[in-house]
Amino acid sequence: MDNLIYILCAVLIVGGGLFIFLTNAIKIVPEYQRLVVFRLGRCVGTRGPGLILLIPIIDKAVRADLREQVREIPHQVSITKDNAPISIDFLWYYKVLDPAESVLQVGNFEVAAQGMATTTLRAVIGGIMLDDVLSQREHINTLLRTRLDEVTERWGVKVTNVEIREIIPPREVQEAMNRQMTAERVRRALVTESMGDQAAAINRAEGTKQAAILTAEGEKQSNILRAEGERQAQALRSQGYADALNNIFAAAKLIDQKTMTLQYFETLKSMGNGPSTKYIFPMEFTSMIENFVKSK
């Protein structure tokens, strides 16, 4: 019975030791991670991804995440170049490019990077005027990323992006900005109103111009039509006069000398009926009477 107990204890001890051995010896590394392996304190390189076998007690592994990470830098009060206190918080993104260097070159990468980001932020803001800080956010992002990347590069880490989330200026500056914004809105309203008045005046002037042009065009067409009508009327009257003269000339050709003499007699008869006592006879009258007598 005692021997059985000893055997069971030995089996349990061996099984436990084997389990601990396998647990420490077999590692499964995901695609986005790498293991930095130290053998007797000496770095022997990186392992992974997949199934990795280590020597228990002799080998020690430190995991490194290769995915892009994002960290937040809480609000930091910085002094601008013109001595204005300003509160800024931002996000910074990084990615481990060399897992071994990220473990060997720095003890706690995230704490070191956060402290570096804070001091870099204050150094960058200290060289910029307050107005530029408020208006050149993209420029500040680029400066922060460049300076952080210069430091983290020796740690095998790449700073991919920096984004400022919020900038809180002093209360006096906020009040001045609000007054400026109100004045700017009033100015824009006045400009918009004046532009509307200008556009309306231009439209009215354009309408008056178009109306005057149409009126002048109408008068021109009316004058042209009247002149055309007058010309045609004159042409018709001239044609009528010409036709009448032609008829008179045609009729005159048919009248003989006797007919003209009779017309003179009729005229003398009318003159004799008048109150006048003086009569004037043309010189041709005597010759006309002679022709009339001879014909008889």
LOKOLVEX-422875 format. One record per residue: residue number from 1; residue in three letters; chain; y negated, z, x of N, C-alpha, C in turn. Coordinates in steps of 0.2 Angstrom, whole numbers. Layout:
N
   seq   type   mol      nY      nZ      nX     caY     caZ     caX      cY      cZ      cX
   NUM    ALA     A       Y       Z       X       Y       Z       X       Y       Z       X
...
//
This chain:
296
   seq   type   mol      nY      nZ      nX     caY     caZ     caX      cY      cZ      cX
     1    MET     A       6       0       4       0       0       0      -6       0       4
     2    ASP     A      -6       4       9     -12       4      14     -13      -2      18
     3    ASN     A      -7      -5      19      -7     -12      23     -11     -17      18
     4    LEU     A      -9     -17      12     -12     -22       7     -19     -21       7
     5    ILE     A     -21     -14       7     -29     -13       6     -32     -16      13
     6    TYR     A     -29     -15      18     -32     -17      24     -33     -25      24
     7    ILE     A     -27     -28      22     -27     -35      22     -33     -38      17
     8    LEU     A     -33     -35      11     -39     -37       6     -46     -36      10
     9    CYS     A     -47     -30      13     -53     -29      16     -55     -34      22
    10    ALA     A     -49     -36      25     -50     -41      31     -52     -47      28
    11    VAL     A     -48     -49      22     -50     -56      19     -57     -56      16
    12    LEU     A     -59     -50      13     -66     -50      11     -71     -50      16
    13    ILE     A     -69     -47      22     -74     -47      27     -74     -54      30
    14    VAL     A     -69     -57      31     -68     -64      34     -72     -69      29
    15    GLY     A     -70     -68      22     -73     -73      17     -81     -72      17
    16    GLY     A     -83     -66      17     -90     -65      18     -94     -67      24
    17    GLY     A     -90     -66      29     -93     -69      36     -93     -77      35
    18    LEU     A     -88     -80      33     -87     -87      32     -93     -90      27
    19    PHE     A     -94     -86      22     -99     -88      17    -106     -88      20
    20    ILE     A    -107     -82      24    -114     -82      27    -115     -87      33
    21    PHE     A    -109     -88      36    -109     -94      41    -111    -100      38
    22    LEU     A    -107    -102      33    -108    -109      30    -115    -109      27
    23    THR     A    -118    -103      24    -125    -103      21    -130    -105      26
    24    ASN     A    -129    -102      32    -134    -103      38    -132    -109      41
    25    ALA     A    -127    -112      41    -125    -118      45    -126    -124      41
    26    ILE     A    -126    -124      35    -126    -130      30    -133    -130      27
    27    LYS     A    -137    -135      28    -144    -135      24    -144    -142      21
    28    ILE     A    -147    -142      15    -148    -149      11    -156    -150      11
    29    VAL     A    -158    -155      14    -165    -156      15    -167    -162      10
    30    PRO     A    -172    -161       6    -174    -166       1    -178    -172       5
    31    GLU     A    -179    -177       2    -182    -183       5    -189    -181       8
    32    TYR     A    -193    -177       4    -200    -176       6    -201    -170      10
    33    GLN     A    -195    -167      13    -195    -162      18    -192    -163      24
    34    ARG     A    -194    -160      30    -190    -160      36    -189    -153      39
    35    LEU     A    -184    -152      43    -183    -146      46    -184    -146      54
    36    VAL     A    -189    -142      56    -190    -141      63    -185    -136      66
    37    VAL     A    -181    -138      70    -175    -134      72    -177    -131      79
    38    PHE     A    -176    -124      80    -177    -121      86    -170    -118      88
    39    ARG     A    -168    -120      94    -161    -118      97    -162    -113     102
    40    LEU     A    -161    -107     101    -162    -101     106    -170    -101     108
    41    GLY     A    -174    -102     103    -181    -102     104    -184    -108     106
    42    ARG     A    -180    -113     107    -183    -120     110    -182    -125     105
    43    CYS     A    -188    -129     104    -188    -134      98    -184    -140     101
    44    VAL     A    -179    -142      96    -175    -147      98    -176    -153      93
    45    GLY     A    -182    -153      90    -184    -159      86    -183    -157      78
    46    THR     A    -184    -163      74    -184    -162      67    -177    -165      64
    47    ARG     A    -175    -162      59    -169    -165      56    -171    -166      48
    48    GLY     A    -167    -171      46    -167    -172      38    -170    -179      37
    49    PRO     A    -169    -182      31    -167    -178      25    -159    -179      25
    50    GLY     A    -156    -175      20    -149    -175      19    -146    -169      21
    51    LEU     A    -139    -169      22    -135    -163      24    -136    -162      32
    52    ILE     A    -138    -156      33    -139    -154      40    -135    -148      42
    53    LEU     A    -132    -149      48    -127    -143      50    -131    -140      56
    54    LEU     A    -132    -133      55    -135    -129      61    -130    -124      63
    55    ILE     A    -131    -122      69    -127    -116      72    -130    -110      70
    56    PRO     A    -126    -106      66    -129     -99      64    -131     -95      70
    57    ILE     A    -136     -91      70    -138     -86      75    -142     -90      80
    58    ILE     A    -139     -95      82    -142     -99      88    -148    -104      86
    59    ASP     A    -147    -107      80    -152    -111      77    -156    -108      72
    60    LYS     A    -162    -110      72    -167    -107      67    -171    -113      64
    61    ALA     A    -172    -114      58    -175    -120      55    -181    -118      51
    62    VAL     A    -187    -122      52    -193    -121      48    -194    -127      44
    63    ARG     A    -195    -126      38    -196    -132      33    -203    -134      34
    64    ALA     A    -204    -141      33    -211    -144      33    -211    -149      27
    65    ASP     A    -216    -148      23    -217    -153      17    -221    -159      19
    66    LEU     A    -218    -165      18    -222    -171      20    -226    -173      14
    67    ARG     A    -226    -171       8    -230    -173       3    -237    -171       4
    68    GLU     A    -242    -175       0    -249    -174       1    -250    -168      -3
    69    GLN     A    -254    -163       0    -255    -157      -3    -263    -157      -5
    70    VAL     A    -265    -153     -10    -272    -151     -11    -273    -144     -11
    71    ARG     A    -279    -142      -9    -280    -135      -8    -288    -134     -10
    72    GLU     A    -289    -129     -13    -296    -127     -16    -300    -123     -11
    73    ILE     A    -306    -124     -10    -310    -120      -6    -315    -117     -11
    74    PRO     A    -315    -110     -13    -319    -108     -18    -326    -108     -16
    75    HIS     A    -330    -106     -20    -338    -106     -19    -340    -103     -13
    76    GLN     A    -343    -107      -9    -346    -104      -3    -354    -105      -3
    77    VAL     A    -357    -100      -1    -364    -100      -1    -366    -103       6
    78    SER     A    -370    -108       6    -372    -111      13    -380    -112      12
    79    ILE     A    -383    -112      18    -390    -113      19    -391    -120      21
    80    THR     A    -396    -123      17    -398    -130      19    -403    -130      25
    81    LYS     A    -404    -136      27    -409    -137      33    -416    -135      31
    82    ASP     A    -418    -135      25    -424    -132      23    -424    -125      20
    83    ASN     A    -418    -121      22    -418    -114      21    -417    -112      13
    84    ALA     A    -413    -117      10    -412    -115       3    -405    -113       2
    85    PRO     A    -403    -107      -1    -396    -106      -2    -393    -110      -8
    86    ILE     A    -387    -112      -6    -384    -116     -11    -376    -115     -11
    87    SER     A    -373    -115     -17    -366    -113     -18    -362    -119     -19
    88    ILE     A    -357    -120     -15    -353    -126     -16    -345    -124     -16
    89    ASP     A    -341    -128     -20    -334    -127     -19    -331    -134     -19
    90    PHE     A    -326    -135     -16    -323    -142     -15    -315    -142     -15
    91    LEU     A    -312    -148     -15    -305    -149     -14    -304    -153      -8
    92    TRP     A    -299    -151      -5    -297    -155       1    -290    -157       1
    93    TYR     A    -288    -163       3    -281    -166       2    -279    -167      10
    94    TYR     A    -273    -165      11    -270    -166      17    -263    -168      17
    95    LYS     A    -260    -171      22    -253    -173      23    -250    -172      30
    96    VAL     A    -245    -169      30    -241    -168      37    -238    -174      39
    97    LEU     A    -241    -176      45    -238    -182      48    -233    -181      54
    98    ASP     A    -234    -175      57    -229    -173      63    -227    -166      61
    99    PRO     A    -221    -165      58    -219    -159      56    -218    -154      62
   100    ALA     A    -216    -156      68    -215    -152      74    -222    -149      76
   101    GLU     A    -227    -153      76    -233    -151      79    -237    -147      74
   102    SER     A    -235    -148      67    -238    -143      62    -235    -136      63
   103    VAL     A    -229    -135      66    -226    -129      66    -228    -126      73
   104    LEU     A    -228    -130      78    -229    -128      85    -236    -126      87
   105    GLN     A    -241    -130      84    -248    -130      86    -252    -125      83
   106    VAL     A    -250    -122      77    -254    -117      73    -249    -113      70
   107    GLY     A    -251    -106      69    -247    -101      67    -246    -102      59
   108    ASN     A    -252    -102      56    -252    -102      48    -257    -108      47
   109    PHE     A    -254    -114      46    -259    -120      45    -264    -119      39
   110    GLU     A    -261    -117      33    -266    -117      28    -272    -112      28
   111    VAL     A    -270    -106      31    -275    -101      32    -280    -104      38
   112    ALA     A    -278    -107      43    -282    -110      48    -286    -115      45
   113    ALA     A    -283    -120      41    -287    -125      39    -292    -123      34
   114    GLN     A    -291    -118      30    -296    -115      25    -302    -112      29
   115    GLY     A    -300    -109      34    -306    -106      38    -310    -111      41
   116    MET     A    -306    -116      44    -310    -122      47    -314    -126      42
   117    ALA     A    -311    -127      35    -315    -130      30    -321    -126      28
   118    THR     A    -321    -120      28    -327    -116      26    -332    -116      32
   119    THR     A    -331    -116      38    -336    -116      43    -338    -123      44
   120    THR     A    -334    -128      43    -336    -135      43    -341    -137      37
   121    LEU     A    -340    -134      31    -344    -135      26    -351    -132      27
   122    ARG     A    -351    -126      30    -358    -123      32    -362    -127      37
   123    ALA     A    -358    -129      42    -361    -133      47    -364    -140      45
   124    VAL     A    -360    -143      40    -363    -149      37    -369    -148      33
   125    ILE     A    -368    -143      28    -374    -142      24    -380    -140      28
   126    GLY     A    -379    -136      33    -385    -134      37    -389    -139      40
   127    GLY     A    -386    -145      41    -390    -151      44    -393    -156      39
   128    ILE     A    -392    -154      32    -395    -158      27    -400    -155      23
   129    MET     A    -405    -158      20    -410    -156      16    -407    -155       9
   130    LEU     A    -410    -150       5    -408    -148      -1    -407    -154      -6
   131    ASP     A    -413    -158      -6    -413    -164     -10    -407    -169      -9
   132    ASP     A    -406    -170      -2    -400    -174       0    -393    -171      -2
   133    VAL     A    -393    -165      -2    -386    -162      -4    -385    -163     -11
   134    LEU     A    -390    -163     -15    -389    -164     -22    -388    -172     -24
   135    SER     A    -391    -176     -20    -390    -183     -21    -385    -187     -17
   136    GLN     A    -383    -184     -12    -378    -188      -7    -372    -185      -7
   137    ARG     A    -369    -183     -12    -362    -180     -12    -357    -184      -9
   138    GLU     A    -357    -191     -10    -352    -195      -6    -352    -194       1
   139    HIS     A    -358    -194       4    -360    -194      11    -357    -187      14
   140    ILE     A    -358    -182      10    -356    -175      12    -348    -175      12
   141    ASN     A    -345    -178       7    -338    -179       7    -335    -182      13
   142    THR     A    -338    -187      15    -336    -191      21    -337    -187      27
   143    LEU     A    -342    -183      28    -343    -179      34    -338    -174      34
   144    LEU     A    -337    -170      29    -332    -165      29    -325    -168      30
   145    ARG     A    -323    -173      28    -317    -176      29    -316    -178      36
   146    THR     A    -321    -181      39    -321    -183      46    -320    -177      51
   147    ARG     A    -324    -172      50    -324    -166      54    -318    -162      53
   148    LEU     A    -315    -161      47    -309    -158      46    -303    -162      50
   149    ASP     A    -303    -168      49    -298    -172      52    -298    -172      59
   150    GLU     A    -304    -172      62    -304    -171      70    -301    -165      72
   151    VAL     A    -301    -159      68    -298    -153      70    -291    -153      69
   152    THR     A    -289    -155      63    -282    -155      61    -277    -160      64
   153    GLU     A    -280    -165      67    -276    -170      70    -272    -168      75
   154    ARG     A    -274    -163      79    -270    -160      85    -265    -155      82
   155    TRP     A    -265    -154      75    -260    -150      72    -254    -155      69
   156    GLY     A    -255    -161      69    -251    -166      66    -252    -167      59
   157    VAL     A    -258    -165      57    -260    -166      50    -266    -170      49
   158    LYS     A    -265    -174      43    -270    -179      42    -274    -177      35
   159    VAL     A    -281    -176      36    -285    -174      30    -286    -181      27
   160    THR     A    -284    -182      21    -284    -189      17    -291    -189      13
   161    ASN     A    -293    -184      10    -299    -184       6    -302    -177       5
   162    VAL     A    -309    -177       4    -312    -171       2    -317    -173      -4
   163    GLU     A    -317    -169      -9    -320    -170     -15    -324    -163     -17
   164    ILE     A    -331    -164     -17    -335    -158     -19    -335    -158     -27
   165    ARG     A    -333    -152     -29    -332    -151     -37    -339    -149     -40
   166    GLU     A    -342    -144     -37    -348    -141     -40    -353    -139     -35
   167    ILE     A    -359    -141     -36    -365    -138     -32    -370    -134     -36
   168    ILE     A    -371    -128     -35    -375    -124     -39    -381    -122     -34
   169    PRO     A    -387    -125     -36    -393    -124     -32    -396    -117     -35
   170    PRO     A    -401    -114     -31    -404    -108     -33    -407    -109     -40
   171    ARG     A    -409    -103     -43    -411    -103     -50    -418    -107     -51
   172    GLU     A    -422    -105     -46    -429    -109     -46    -428    -116     -45
   173    VAL     A    -424    -118     -41    -423    -126     -41    -420    -129     -47
   174    GLN     A    -415    -125     -50    -413    -127     -57    -418    -128     -62
   175    GLU     A    -423    -123     -62    -428    -123     -67    -433    -129     -65
   176    ALA     A    -434    -130     -59    -438    -136     -57    -435    -143     -59
   177    MET     A    -428    -143     -58    -425    -149     -60    -425    -150     -67
   178    ASN     A    -424    -145     -71    -425    -145     -78    -432    -148     -81
   179    ARG     A    -437    -145     -77    -444    -148     -79    -444    -155     -77
   180    GLN     A    -442    -157     -71    -442    -164     -69    -438    -168     -73
   181    MET     A    -432    -166     -76    -428    -170     -80    -432    -171     -87
   182    THR     A    -435    -166     -89    -439    -166     -96    -445    -171     -95
   183    ALA     A    -448    -171     -89    -454    -175     -88    -452    -182     -87
   184    GLU     A    -446    -183     -84    -443    -190     -83    -441    -193     -90
   185    ARG     A    -438    -189     -94    -436    -191    -101    -442    -193    -105
   186    VAL     A    -448    -189    -105    -454    -191    -108    -457    -197    -105
   187    ARG     A    -457    -198     -99    -459    -204     -96    -455    -210     -98
   188    ARG     A    -449    -210     -98    -445    -215    -100    -446    -217    -108
   189    ALA     A    -447    -212    -112    -449    -213    -119    -455    -217    -120
   190    LEU     A    -460    -214    -116    -467    -218    -116    -466    -225    -113
   191    VAL     A    -462    -226    -108    -461    -233    -105    -458    -237    -111
   192    THR     A    -453    -234    -114    -449    -238    -119    -453    -240    -125
   193    GLU     A    -457    -235    -127    -462    -236    -132    -467    -242    -131
   194    SER     A    -470    -241    -125    -475    -246    -122    -472    -253    -122
   195    MET     A    -465    -253    -119    -462    -260    -119    -461    -262    -126
   196    GLY     A    -459    -258    -131    -458    -260    -137    -465    -263    -140
   197    ASP     A    -470    -259    -139    -477    -262    -142    -478    -269    -138
   198    GLN     A    -477    -269    -132    -478    -275    -128    -474    -281    -131
   199    ALA     A    -468    -280    -132    -463    -285    -135    -466    -287    -142
   200    ALA     A    -468    -282    -146    -470    -283    -153    -476    -288    -152
   201    ALA     A    -481    -286    -148    -487    -290    -147    -486    -297    -145
   202    ILE     A    -481    -297    -140    -479    -304    -138    -476    -308    -144
   203    ASN     A    -472    -305    -148    -469    -308    -153    -474    -311    -158
   204    ARG     A    -479    -306    -160    -484    -308    -164    -488    -314    -162
   205    ALA     A    -490    -313    -155    -494    -319    -152    -490    -325    -152
   206    GLU     A    -483    -325    -151    -479    -331    -151    -479    -334    -158
   207    GLY     A    -478    -329    -163    -478    -331    -170    -485    -335    -172
   208    THR     A    -490    -332    -170    -497    -335    -171    -497    -342    -168
   209    LYS     A    -495    -342    -161    -495    -348    -158    -491    -354    -161
   210    GLN     A    -485    -352    -163    -481    -356    -166    -484    -359    -173
   211    ALA     A    -487    -354    -177    -490    -356    -183    -496    -361    -182
   212    ALA     A    -500    -359    -177    -505    -364    -175    -503    -371    -173
   213    ILE     A    -497    -371    -169    -494    -377    -167    -492    -381    -173
   214    LEU     A    -488    -377    -177    -486    -381    -183    -492    -383    -188
   215    THR     A    -497    -379    -188    -503    -381    -192    -506    -388    -189
   216    ALA     A    -507    -387    -183    -510    -393    -179    -506    -399    -180
   217    GLU     A    -499    -398    -179    -494    -404    -180    -495    -407    -187
   218    GLY     A    -495    -402    -192    -496    -404    -199    -502    -408    -200
   219    GLU     A    -508    -406    -198    -514    -409    -198    -514    -416    -195
   220    LYS     A    -511    -416    -189    -510    -422    -185    -506    -427    -189
   221    GLN     A    -500    -425    -192    -496    -430    -196    -500    -432    -202
   222    SER     A    -504    -427    -205    -508    -429    -211    -513    -434    -210
   223    ASN     A    -517    -433    -204    -522    -438    -202    -519    -444    -200
   224    ILE     A    -513    -444    -197    -510    -451    -196    -508    -454    -202
   225    LEU     A    -506    -451    -207    -504    -454    -213    -510    -456    -217
   226    ARG     A    -515    -452    -217    -521    -454    -220    -524    -461    -217
   227    ALA     A    -524    -461    -210    -527    -466    -206    -522    -473    -208
   228    GLU     A    -516    -471    -208    -511    -477    -209    -513    -480    -216
   229    GLY     A    -514    -475    -221    -515    -477    -228    -522    -481    -229
   230    GLU     A    -527    -478    -225    -533    -482    -225    -533    -489    -222
   231    ARG     A    -529    -489    -216    -528    -495    -213    -525    -500    -218
   232    GLN     A    -519    -498    -221    -516    -503    -226    -520    -505    -231
   233    ALA     A    -525    -500    -234    -529    -501    -240    -534    -506    -237
   234    GLN     A    -537    -505    -231    -542    -510    -229    -539    -517    -228
   235    ALA     A    -533    -517    -225    -529    -523    -225    -528    -527    -231
   236    LEU     A    -526    -523    -236    -525    -525    -243    -532    -528    -246
   237    ARG     A    -537    -524    -245    -544    -526    -247    -546    -533    -244
   238    SER     A    -545    -533    -237    -547    -539    -234    -543    -545    -236
   239    GLN     A    -537    -543    -237    -532    -549    -240    -535    -551    -247
   240    GLY     A    -537    -546    -251    -539    -548    -257    -546    -552    -257
   241    TYR     A    -550    -550    -252    -557    -554    -251    -555    -561    -249
   242    ALA     A    -550    -561    -244    -549    -568    -241    -546    -572    -247
   243    ASP     A    -541    -569    -251    -538    -573    -256    -544    -575    -261
   244    ALA     A    -548    -571    -263    -554    -573    -268    -558    -578    -265
   245    LEU     A    -560    -578    -258    -564    -583    -255    -560    -590    -255
   246    ASN     A    -554    -589    -254    -550    -595    -254    -550    -598    -261
   247    ASN     A    -549    -594    -266    -549    -597    -273    -556    -600    -274
   248    ILE     A    -561    -596    -272    -568    -599    -273    -569    -606    -270
   249    PHE     A    -567    -606    -263    -567    -612    -259    -563    -618    -263
   250    ALA     A    -557    -616    -265    -553    -621    -268    -556    -623    -275
   251    ALA     A    -560    -619    -279    -563    -621    -285    -569    -625    -283
   252    ALA     A    -573    -623    -278    -579    -626    -276    -577    -634    -274
   253    LYS     A    -572    -635    -271    -570    -642    -270    -569    -646    -276
   254    LEU     A    -568    -643    -281    -567    -647    -288    -573    -648    -291
   255    ILE     A    -579    -645    -290    -585    -645    -293    -589    -651    -290
   256    ASP     A    -591    -656    -295    -595    -661    -293    -603    -660    -294
   257    GLN     A    -607    -665    -292    -614    -664    -292    -617    -663    -299
   258    LYS     A    -614    -666    -304    -617    -665    -311    -615    -658    -313
   259    THR     A    -610    -655    -311    -608    -648    -313    -613    -643    -310
   260    MET     A    -615    -645    -304    -620    -640    -301    -627    -641    -304
   261    THR     A    -629    -647    -306    -635    -649    -309    -635    -645    -316
   262    LEU     A    -630    -645    -320    -630    -641    -326    -630    -634    -325
   263    GLN     A    -628    -631    -320    -628    -624    -318    -636    -623    -316
   264    TYR     A    -639    -627    -313    -646    -626    -312    -650    -626    -319
   265    PHE     A    -648    -630    -323    -652    -631    -330    -650    -624    -333
   266    GLU     A    -644    -622    -333    -643    -615    -336    -647    -610    -333
   267    THR     A    -648    -610    -327    -652    -605    -323    -659    -605    -326
   268    LEU     A    -662    -612    -326    -669    -612    -328    -670    -610    -335
   269    LYS     A    -665    -611    -339    -665    -609    -346    -666    -601    -347
   270    SER     A    -662    -598    -342    -662    -591    -342    -669    -588    -340
   271    MET     A    -672    -592    -335    -678    -590    -332    -684    -591    -337
   272    GLY     A    -683    -596    -341    -688    -598    -346    -688    -592    -351
   273    ASN     A    -683    -589    -353    -683    -584    -358    -686    -577    -355
   274    GLY     A    -687    -577    -349    -690    -571    -346    -698    -571    -347
   275    PRO     A    -701    -565    -345    -708    -564    -346    -712    -567    -341
   276    SER     A    -709    -570    -335    -712    -572    -330    -716    -579    -331
   277    THR     A    -722    -580    -328    -726    -586    -329    -726    -591    -323
   278    LYS     A    -722    -589    -318    -722    -593    -312    -715    -594    -310
   279    TYR     A    -714    -601    -309    -707    -603    -308    -707    -606    -301
   280    ILE     A    -702    -606    -298    -700    -609    -291    -694    -613    -292
   281    PHE     A    -695    -619    -290    -689    -624    -290    -687    -626    -283
   282    PRO     A    -681    -626    -281    -679    -628    -275    -680    -635    -273
   283    MET     A    -681    -637    -267    -682    -644    -265    -676    -649    -267
   284    GLU     A    -670    -646    -267    -664    -650    -269    -664    -652    -277
   285    PHE     A    -668    -648    -280    -668    -649    -288    -669    -656    -290
   286    THR     A    -675    -659    -287    -677    -666    -288    -671    -671    -287
   287    SER     A    -668    -670    -281    -663    -675    -279    -657    -674    -284
   288    MET     A    -656    -668    -286    -650    -667    -291    -651    -670    -297
   289    ILE     A    -658    -670    -300    -660    -673    -306    -659    -681    -305
   290    GLU     A    -661    -684    -300    -660    -691    -299    -653    -693    -299
   291    ASN     A    -649    -689    -296    -641    -691    -296    -639    -690    -304
   292    PHE     A    -641    -685    -307    -639    -685    -314    -642    -690    -318
   293    VAL     A    -648    -693    -317    -651    -699    -321    -647    -705    -319
   294    LYS     A    -646    -706    -313    -643    -712    -311    -636    -713    -314
   295    SER     A    -633    -707    -314    -626    -707    -317    -626    -709    -324
   296    LYS     A    -631    -708    -328    -631    -710    -335    -633    -717    -335
//
